[in-house]
Amino acid sequence: MFKRCLGLVLLAGLCAPVWAGDAGTVINDANAKQSLMGSHRFSLQWISWDRFGKADVTEADGVLHIDGEQAQDGDYVRMHGTITRVDAKSFLFNGDIETRVSHINDGKPCMRHGEMTFRMVGARKYWRLKEMQNPCVPPGDLTTDYVDVFLR
């Protein structure tokens, strides 16, 4: 028999994570979850530091969902998926991040898909995508994408 214990499942007297899709988003820090809920500024540095986009975090049936977009002059970053785990300074995201920047990848869209990590480092007031290397550039090209979700 399974029993929930602080966002985890009690099995044989031990707590074990339950991933989104099984029983919801694993919440390891309630304050961090509260900070994530709602609307946030959202950005990719290649687009603009002056005009931010927006990312919304909502909850349905115990699963956190995030949808975001920033766009300007035909360039954009879009994010869509679920948050599978929330920790004090990071969250795991499972979904898609699509970027299109005119001077990167010959101006063609670039898609990232799967599980990715967003984390706060030091005193930063935003979560930054840990997997920063652009996957759509030629080998040896070190183009780095800063995809950020800001605290409210």
BELQUI-V427712 format. One record per residue. N is the residue number from 0. RES is the residue in one letter. D_FIRST is the distance of its C-alpha to the first C-alpha in whole Angstrom. Layout:
n=N res=RES d_first=D_FIRST
n=N res=RES d_first=D_FIRST
This chain:
n=0 res=M d_first=0
n=1 res=F d_first=4
n=2 res=K d_first=7
n=3 res=R d_first=10
n=4 res=C d_first=13
n=5 res=L d_first=16
n=6 res=G d_first=16
n=7 res=L d_first=14
n=8 res=V d_first=10
n=9 res=L d_first=9
n=10 res=L d_first=7
n=11 res=A d_first=9
n=12 res=G d_first=11
n=13 res=L d_first=12
n=14 res=C d_first=13
n=15 res=A d_first=13
n=16 res=P d_first=15
n=17 res=V d_first=14
n=18 res=W d_first=18
n=19 res=A d_first=19
n=20 res=G d_first=19
n=21 res=D d_first=15
n=22 res=A d_first=14
n=23 res=G d_first=18
n=24 res=T d_first=20
n=25 res=V d_first=19
n=26 res=I d_first=21
n=27 res=N d_first=22
n=28 res=D d_first=25
n=29 res=A d_first=25
n=30 res=N d_first=29
n=31 res=A d_first=29
n=32 res=K d_first=27
n=33 res=Q d_first=30
n=34 res=S d_first=33
n=35 res=L d_first=31
n=36 res=M d_first=31
n=37 res=G d_first=34
n=38 res=S d_first=38
n=39 res=H d_first=39
n=40 res=R d_first=42
n=41 res=F d_first=42
n=42 res=S d_first=44
n=43 res=L d_first=45
n=44 res=Q d_first=48
n=45 res=W d_first=50
n=46 res=I d_first=50
n=47 res=S d_first=51
n=48 res=W d_first=51
n=49 res=D d_first=53
n=50 res=R d_first=51
n=51 res=F d_first=47
n=52 res=G d_first=45
n=53 res=K d_first=42
n=54 res=A d_first=38
n=55 res=D d_first=35
n=56 res=V d_first=32
n=57 res=T d_first=30
n=58 res=E d_first=26
n=59 res=A d_first=25
n=60 res=D d_first=21
n=61 res=G d_first=20
n=62 res=V d_first=22
n=63 res=L d_first=25
n=64 res=H d_first=28
n=65 res=I d_first=32
n=66 res=D d_first=35
n=67 res=G d_first=38
n=68 res=E d_first=42
n=69 res=Q d_first=45
n=70 res=A d_first=48
n=71 res=Q d_first=52
n=72 res=D d_first=55
n=73 res=G d_first=53
n=74 res=D d_first=51
n=75 res=Y d_first=47
n=76 res=V d_first=44
n=77 res=R d_first=41
n=78 res=M d_first=37
n=79 res=H d_first=34
n=80 res=G d_first=30
n=81 res=T d_first=27
n=82 res=I d_first=26
n=83 res=T d_first=23
n=84 res=R d_first=23
n=85 res=V d_first=25
n=86 res=D d_first=26
n=87 res=A d_first=29
n=88 res=K d_first=32
n=89 res=S d_first=30
n=90 res=F d_first=28
n=91 res=L d_first=27
n=92 res=F d_first=29
n=93 res=N d_first=28
n=94 res=G d_first=31
n=95 res=D d_first=35
n=96 res=I d_first=38
n=97 res=E d_first=41
n=98 res=T d_first=44
n=99 res=R d_first=48
n=100 res=V d_first=51
n=101 res=S d_first=54
n=102 res=H d_first=55
n=103 res=I d_first=52
n=104 res=N d_first=51
n=105 res=D d_first=55
n=106 res=G d_first=53
n=107 res=K d_first=51
n=108 res=P d_first=47
n=109 res=C d_first=44
n=110 res=M d_first=41
n=111 res=R d_first=38
n=112 res=H d_first=35
n=113 res=G d_first=31
n=114 res=E d_first=29
n=115 res=M d_first=32
n=116 res=T d_first=32
n=117 res=F d_first=33
n=118 res=R d_first=34
n=119 res=M d_first=36
n=120 res=V d_first=39
n=121 res=G d_first=41
n=122 res=A d_first=42
n=123 res=R d_first=42
n=124 res=K d_first=41
n=125 res=Y d_first=39
n=126 res=W d_first=37
n=127 res=R d_first=38
n=128 res=L d_first=37
n=129 res=K d_first=37
n=130 res=E d_first=38
n=131 res=M d_first=41
n=132 res=Q d_first=43
n=133 res=N d_first=44
n=134 res=P d_first=43
n=135 res=C d_first=46
n=136 res=V d_first=49
n=137 res=P d_first=51
n=138 res=P d_first=50
n=139 res=G d_first=52
n=140 res=D d_first=52
n=141 res=L d_first=50
n=142 res=T d_first=49
n=143 res=T d_first=47
n=144 res=D d_first=45
n=145 res=Y d_first=44
n=146 res=V d_first=41
n=147 res=D d_first=40
n=148 res=V d_first=38
n=149 res=F d_first=40
n=150 res=L d_first=38
n=151 res=R d_first=40
